[in-house]
Amino acid sequence: MAATLVNSGYSICIPIFNQNVEQLVNELHRQASFINEPFEIVLMDDCSQLHKEENRRLQELPFVRYTELAQNIGRSAIRNQLAENAKYETLIIMDCDALVPTSEYLQNYLKLKEKAVIIGGCLYPDTPPENPAHLLRWVYGKTREERTASVRNQKPHSSFTPFNLLIQKSILLSVRFDESFKGYGHEDTLFGWQLKKAGIPVLHIDNPLIHNHQDKSEIFLKKTEEATLNLWRIYEKMGGEKEAFTEDIKSLRYFAKLQKWHFSSLVAFCISAIKKRLIQNLLSKQPNIRFLDLLKLLWLHKAKLIFKIPN
């Protein structure tokens, strides 16, 4: 049941899946307790198998609400549901694999709480993971995701991410994350596109959270392939807006050009011939992220063959 909306105050909303959020929530609660403004922390566990007992203890904190879902509903649906259940109009949403690097994190957002949508950004640890089997995710994050607000504001909607987000509840529920998404990836890309179409501004600031999850490199590759297939599904549904949609998505823009020049099949064949060596490098101690860009072109070609919508 949706909560009765209150304009004064803010709701911190965290979807949980197989992650211990004690450190994250305790720090957020500590900061919020020193701010003279009503708040709540809304935790929703998406049918996790891990860390149940640790996370259940958090509901003993004042103004913390904790819910466990009986079945997994996915990344989009749980964010929509958190927003529906939130008490306040201003929402601060983050992923469960985050850590707070500064004691001014909440204050930095609340100074701008009347804005429609604010993205705070992300940081990755300065030192690489000790286990080289987790290196690819860290290198990708450092290279592609750890960007300043000044860079992100150049293309604010294409840099949308719910990893670290302030948004008004009314906006999130009017746009909504697409719950038809299955698996991993690019529900945020579609949401950012919908905000752009609706004329809703997105402001980026330097108020980062630390990305604290270390996927094994093989898992990260599988997630990236899954996300690329999702991206193609979105593209196929764009109709006459396809060209505009591809402007800010590098892999899709390049693949669209290859299609236009009738080179996509040839390029995919060439990449497929060296695929094994590309993957070997990406799983090594010195991964080259440009090789992942090549694999994305191959995966887009694969998606085109699998998901092509008849004219």
Secondary structure, 3 states (H helix, E strand, C coil): CCCCCEEEEEEEEEEECCCCCHHHHHHHHHHHHCCCCCEEEEEEECCCCCCHHHHHHHHHCCCEEEEECCCCCCHHHHHHHHHHHCCEEEEEEECCCEECCCCCHHHHHHCCCCCCEEECCEECCCCCCCCHHHHHHHHHHHHHHCCCHHHHCCCCCCCCCCCEEEEEHHHHHHHCCCCCCCCCCCHHHHHHHHHHHCCCCCEECCCCEEECCCCCHHHHHHHHHHHHHHHHHHHHCCHHHHHHHHCCCHHHHHHHHHHHCCCHHHHHHHHHHCHHHHHHHHCCCCCCHHHHHHHHHHHHHHHHHHHCCCC
